[in-house]
């Protein structure tokens, strides 16, 4: 005779893992559920608001996902209902803005053509990629995730917040109409030169770009002439749709470029078609700083402190940030992660200061200047009332090798805590830190086991 109790016992034991996972998931959902009414007061830290002077001992008050107040301790009244958090001895600054990042497992344009504006990079992104935890460990809260630079035009970028997410849509920074924000990635120089159909020379590279933008202009004219008549509209072209957003100023071009002559080619084509552009990398920008300033074009600079790389970057200088700053150019830094690891992003500013850039300018280049290049300065990049509650708590100065990111907060939620062994793993590396599928629910014991 079958022992029914034994059967039920076996079925119950078999179901235990699923029950446990469901309980943990439910608990996590409950913990992560935002509380619009929760007010937190961070008291006693040195505050670097970016906009305005540094505050030796200050208070930051947030409510839900927004900043409510920031100022000196004796000037900011803490609401009675606020939870007080002692941050004496710490440094508090805005979450960092990375204008050029490749984490998330990017896979954009292919070898079929050198110009592919139809590509949307978010169609290849994995929100569980371990790179997002590394970004948080470095204090990064806002990212411009881009396709690679092997094409003259490799597709549409996406601006994200490093939120906890199961689907990439939950990371999107959306505009007032609810659409994901982003730019358009372009490149020149050696990266985009190859065998046909790719160009074999710099002049041909510019020619192909010019030809594509002319087609976009013609496409726009046909749409205008149709005047809303569906029978007269041109056939839908999702690539040209993307370029229309560039021509109409709705989408910024983020342009990989290194040599001085390549930089000038970008400025020339941008002026011809009247689109907004941010110059990225700009290894030889120090040679044409006045021309860049005259064109009123921002520069997102990569800071690399070791030799190597491509020949066209051989004239890279640590003084680029300082030279551009003195010329009046808006300067930001970027990681190009993995080229520079997101965890050491602040080192870019420190090296730039060592080479002559001002401290204030370098800190802005990590935060508000990058936000301006992404059209997000109204939300991120500084600690001001009404802005998103994105901030970093450090145990030392951000430009010192002895300073570490202790906590990273995104929209009022603590997303990284260096004292948590699971988060610490991503901050320093080691077994399990590259696991792409479980960065937020890790079961490593810290001893090399699981």
C-alpha positions in Angstrom: 0.0 0.0 0.0 1.3 3.5 -0.9 2.1 5.7 2.1 0.1 8.9 1.2 1.9 10.8 4.0 5.3 9.9 2.5 4.2 11.0 -0.9 2.9 14.3 0.4 6.2 14.8 2.4 8.3 14.2 -0.7 6.1 16.7 -2.8 6.4 19.3 0.0 10.2 19.0 0.2 10.5 19.1 -3.6 8.5 22.4 -3.6 10.5 24.0 -0.8 13.1 25.8 -3.2 10.3 27.4 -5.2 8.5 28.4 -2.0 11.7 29.9 -0.6 12.4 31.9 -3.8 8.8 33.2 -3.9 9.1 34.3 -0.2 12.4 36.1 -0.9 11.1 37.7 -4.1 8.0 38.9 -2.3 10.1 40.3 0.5 12.4 42.1 -2.0 9.4 43.6 -3.8 8.1 44.9 -0.5 11.5 46.4 0.5 12.0 48.0 -2.9 8.5 49.5 -3.1 9.0 53.3 -3.2 7.5 55.4 -0.5 6.5 58.7 -1.9 6.1 60.1 1.7 9.3 58.9 3.2 11.7 61.7 4.1 15.4 61.2 4.9 17.8 63.7 6.3 21.5 63.1 5.8 23.3 65.2 8.4 26.8 66.3 9.0 28.7 65.4 5.8 30.9 67.7 3.7 28.5 68.4 0.8 29.7 69.1 -2.7 26.6 70.3 -4.4 28.5 71.2 -7.7 26.3 74.2 -8.1 27.4 76.6 -5.4 30.2 76.4 -2.9 31.2 73.3 -1.0 29.5 73.0 2.4 31.9 71.8 5.2 29.1 70.4 7.4 25.7 70.2 5.6 22.3 68.5 5.5 20.7 66.9 2.5 17.0 66.2 2.7 15.1 64.0 0.3 11.5 63.0 0.1 10.7 60.0 -2.1 12.8 60.3 -5.2 13.5 64.0 -5.1 15.8 66.4 -3.3 13.9 68.7 -0.9 16.7 70.8 0.6 20.4 71.1 0.8 22.6 73.5 2.8 24.6 74.1 6.0 23.4 72.3 9.1 22.5 75.5 10.8 20.5 76.7 7.8 18.4 73.7 6.9 15.5 72.7 9.2 15.0 69.0 9.4 11.3 68.0 9.3 9.9 66.3 12.4 8.9 63.2 10.3 12.3 62.8 8.7 14.5 59.8 9.4 17.9 61.2 10.4 21.0 59.6 9.0 24.4 60.5 10.5 27.0 61.0 7.8 29.5 63.0 9.8 33.0 62.5 8.4 31.7 61.6 5.0 31.6 63.4 1.7 28.3 63.7 -0.2 28.1 64.7 -3.9 25.7 64.1 -6.8 25.6 60.8 -8.6 28.1 60.7 -11.5 27.0 61.1 -15.1 28.8 59.0 -17.7 28.3 60.3 -21.2 29.9 57.3 -22.9 29.5 53.8 -21.6 29.2 50.3 -23.2 28.0 48.1 -20.3 25.0 45.9 -20.5 26.3 43.5 -23.1 26.0 45.9 -26.1 25.6 44.4 -29.6 24.6 47.0 -32.2 25.3 47.5 -35.9 26.7 44.7 -38.0 29.0 44.5 -41.1 26.2 45.0 -43.6 26.7 48.7 -44.0 28.8 51.6 -42.5 25.7 53.7 -41.6 22.9 52.1 -39.6 20.7 54.8 -37.8 17.9 52.3 -37.4 19.8 50.4 -34.7 18.5 51.0 -31.2 21.1 49.9 -28.7 18.5 49.0 -26.0 17.4 46.1 -28.1 20.6 44.4 -27.1 21.0 45.4 -23.5 20.7 43.0 -20.5 19.6 44.8 -17.3 21.1 42.0 -15.2 24.6 42.6 -16.7 27.1 42.8 -13.8 28.5 46.0 -15.3 25.6 47.9 -13.8 26.8 46.8 -10.3 30.3 48.0 -11.1 28.9 51.3 -12.2 27.1 51.7 -8.9 30.3 50.8 -7.1 31.9 53.7 -8.9 29.2 56.2 -8.0 27.6 56.3 -11.5 23.9 56.8 -11.5 23.2 58.2 -15.1 24.6 56.6 -18.2 24.6 57.2 -22.0 24.9 53.6 -23.3 26.1 53.6 -26.8 26.8 51.2 -29.8 30.4 50.7 -30.7 32.6 53.0 -32.9 33.3 50.6 -35.8 30.8 52.4 -38.0 30.4 55.9 -39.4 26.9 55.8 -37.7 26.2 52.8 -35.5 22.8 53.6 -34.1 20.7 55.2 -31.4 22.0 55.5 -27.9 19.9 55.3 -24.7 20.1 57.3 -21.5 19.5 55.2 -18.4 19.4 55.4 -14.6 21.1 52.6 -12.9 18.0 51.3 -11.2 17.2 47.8 -10.2 15.4 46.3 -13.1 14.3 43.0 -14.6 13.7 44.6 -18.1 15.7 47.3 -19.7 12.6 49.5 -20.1 12.7 50.0 -16.3 16.1 51.8 -16.6 15.0 54.2 -19.3 15.1 58.0 -18.6 11.9 59.1 -20.4 11.0 62.4 -21.8 7.7 64.3 -21.1 5.9 62.1 -23.6 7.1 58.9 -22.0 9.6 58.0 -24.8 13.1 56.8 -24.0 15.7 59.5 -24.3 19.0 59.0 -26.2 21.3 60.3 -28.8 22.9 59.1 -32.1 26.3 57.5 -32.2 28.7 58.4 -35.0 32.5 57.9 -35.5 35.3 58.7 -37.8 39.0 58.0 -38.1 40.4 54.5 -38.5 37.6 52.7 -36.6 35.1 53.1 -39.4 37.5 52.4 -42.3 37.6 49.0 -43.8 36.8 47.0 -47.0 33.7 47.8 -49.0 30.9 48.6 -48.2 32.9 50.5 -45.6 35.0 53.5 -46.7 38.6 53.2 -47.4 39.6 56.8 -46.8 38.7 59.8 -44.5 37.3 61.8 -47.4 35.0 58.9 -48.5 33.9 58.6 -44.9 32.6 62.2 -44.8 31.1 61.7 -48.3 29.0 58.8 -47.2 27.8 60.6 -44.1 26.9 63.7 -46.2 25.0 61.5 -48.7 22.9 59.9 -45.9 22.0 63.3 -44.3 20.9 64.6 -47.7 18.6 61.6 -48.0 17.2 62.4 -44.6 16.6 66.0 -45.7 14.7 64.8 -48.8 12.7 62.4 -46.6 11.7 65.3 -44.4 10.6 67.4 -47.4 8.4 64.6 -48.7 6.8 64.2 -45.3 6.2 68.0 -45.2 4.7 68.0 -48.7 2.3 65.2 -47.7 0.8 67.5 -45.1 -0.7 64.6 -43.2 -2.2 62.8 -46.3 -1.3 59.1 -45.7 -1.5 58.4 -49.4 1.2 60.9 -50.2 3.6 60.0 -47.4 6.9 58.3 -48.4 7.5 54.7 -47.4 8.4 54.5 -43.7 12.2 54.3 -43.1 13.0 53.8 -39.5 16.7 54.8 -40.1 15.7 58.1 -41.6 13.2 58.6 -38.8 16.2 58.6 -36.5 18.1 61.0 -38.6 15.1 63.4 -38.7 15.3 63.6 -34.9 19.0 64.6 -35.3 18.2 67.2 -37.9 15.3 68.6 -35.8 17.5 68.9 -32.7 15.7 66.2 -30.7 18.6 63.8 -30.7 22.2 64.8 -30.0 25.0 63.2 -32.1 27.7 61.7 -29.9 30.7 61.5 -32.1 33.8 59.4 -31.6 36.8 61.3 -32.9 40.5 61.5 -32.1 42.8 63.4 -34.5 42.6 67.1 -34.9 41.7 66.9 -38.6 39.0 64.4 -37.8 37.6 66.7 -35.1 37.4 69.5 -37.6 35.6 67.2 -40.1 32.9 66.5 -37.5 32.5 70.2 -36.8 32.3 70.9 -40.6 29.5 68.3 -41.2 27.6 69.3 -38.1 27.6 72.9 -39.2 26.6 71.9 -42.8 23.5 70.0 -41.6 22.9 72.1 -38.5 22.8 69.3 -36.0 23.9 69.3 -32.3 27.0 67.3 -31.6 29.2 66.3 -28.6 32.8 65.3 -29.5 34.0 62.2 -27.7 37.5 61.1 -26.8 39.2 64.1 -28.6 42.8 62.9 -28.1 44.1 65.9 -30.1 41.5 68.5 -29.0 44.3 70.4 -27.3 45.6 71.3 -30.8 42.3 72.8 -32.0 40.8 74.0 -28.7 40.1 77.5 -30.0 38.3 76.2 -33.0 36.2 73.9 -30.9 35.3 76.8 -28.6 34.4 79.0 -31.6 32.0 76.3 -32.8 30.5 76.1 -29.3 30.8 72.3 -29.3 31.1 70.3 -26.0 33.7 67.7 -25.5 33.5 64.4 -23.6 37.1 63.5 -22.8 38.5 60.1 -22.0 41.4 60.1 -19.6 43.8 57.2 -20.0 47.0 57.0 -17.8 48.8 54.2 -19.6 50.4 53.9 -23.1 49.0 51.8 -25.9 45.9 51.8 -27.9 45.5 53.1 -31.4 48.0 55.1 -33.4 45.6 58.0 -33.9 45.4 58.4 -30.1 49.2 58.6 -29.7 49.0 62.4 -29.1 46.5 62.1 -26.2 47.4 64.4 -23.4 46.3 64.5 -19.7 46.2 68.3 -20.2 43.3 68.1 -22.7 40.7 68.9 -20.0 42.7 71.9 -18.8 43.3 73.3 -22.3 39.7 73.0 -23.2 38.5 74.5 -19.9 40.7 77.5 -20.4 39.4 77.9 -24.0 35.8 78.0 -22.7 34.7 74.6 -23.9 32.1 72.6 -22.0 34.0 69.6 -20.8 32.8 66.2 -19.4 34.6 63.0 -18.8 33.5 59.5 -19.7 34.6 55.9 -19.1 34.1 54.2 -22.4 33.8 51.2 -20.1 35.7 48.8 -20.4 38.4 51.1 -21.7 38.2 52.8 -18.3 36.5 50.8 -15.6 33.4 52.5 -14.2 34.6 51.8 -10.6 37.5 54.3 -11.0 35.7 57.0 -13.0 36.6 59.7 -10.4 40.3 59.1 -11.2 39.7 60.8 -14.5 38.9 64.1 -12.7 41.9 63.6 -10.4 44.3 63.2 -13.2 42.9 66.2 -15.1 43.4 68.3 -12.0 47.0 67.1 -11.7 47.5 68.2 -15.3 46.1 71.7 -14.7 42.3 71.6 -14.7 40.5 73.4 -11.9 39.0 71.3 -9.1 35.6 72.9 -9.7 35.8 72.2 -13.4 36.9 68.6 -13.0 34.0 67.9 -10.5 31.5 69.5 -12.9 33.0 67.3 -15.7 31.9 64.2 -13.6 28.4 65.5 -13.1 26.5 68.6 -14.3 28.5 69.1 -17.6 27.7 65.5 -18.7 24.1 66.1 -17.7 24.0 69.1 -20.0 25.4 67.1 -22.9 22.5 64.6 -22.4 19.9 67.4 -22.0 19.3 66.1 -18.5 20.6 69.1 -16.4 17.1 69.7 -15.1 17.0 66.4 -13.4 20.6 65.3 -12.5 24.1 66.5 -12.1 23.9 68.6 -9.0 22.3 68.6 -5.6 19.5 71.1 -5.9 15.9 71.1 -4.6 13.5 69.5 -7.1 16.2 67.3 -8.8 16.3 63.5 -8.6 17.7 62.2 -5.4 20.8 60.7 -7.0 23.9 61.0 -4.8 27.1 59.4 -3.6 28.5 59.1 -0.1 32.3 58.7 0.1 34.7 58.2 3.0 37.2 60.7 1.6 37.7 63.3 -1.1 36.4 62.3 -4.6 39.8 63.2 -6.1 41.9 61.2 -3.7 43.0 57.6 -4.1 42.1 57.2 -0.4 38.4 58.0 -1.0 36.0 55.2 -1.6 32.3 55.2 -2.7 30.5 53.9 0.4 26.9 54.3 -0.8 25.2 55.1 -4.1 21.6 56.3 -4.1 19.4 56.5 -7.2 16.1 58.3 -7.0 16.0 58.0 -3.2 16.9 54.3 -3.1 20.2 52.9 -1.8 21.5 50.9 -4.7 25.0 50.2 -3.5 26.5 49.8 0.0 30.2 49.0 0.3 29.6 47.4 3.8 27.3 44.8 2.2 29.6 41.8 1.3 27.6 41.3 -2.0 28.1 44.9 -3.0 31.7 44.9 -1.9 32.4 42.0 -4.2 31.5 44.1 -7.2 33.5 47.0 -5.9 36.8 45.0 -5.6 36.2 42.1 -8.0 36.8 38.4 -7.3 35.0 35.1 -7.8 31.3 35.7 -8.8 31.7 39.5 -9.6 31.2 38.8 -13.3 28.1 36.7 -13.0 25.7 38.5 -15.3 22.5 36.8 -14.3 22.4 37.3 -10.5 24.0 40.7 -9.7 21.1 41.7 -7.4 20.4 38.3 -5.8 23.8 36.8 -5.2 24.5 33.8 -2.9 28.3 33.9 -2.7 29.6 33.5 0.8 32.7 35.6 0.4 35.1 32.7 0.8 35.2 31.7 -2.9 32.3 29.3 -2.6 28.6 29.5 -3.4 
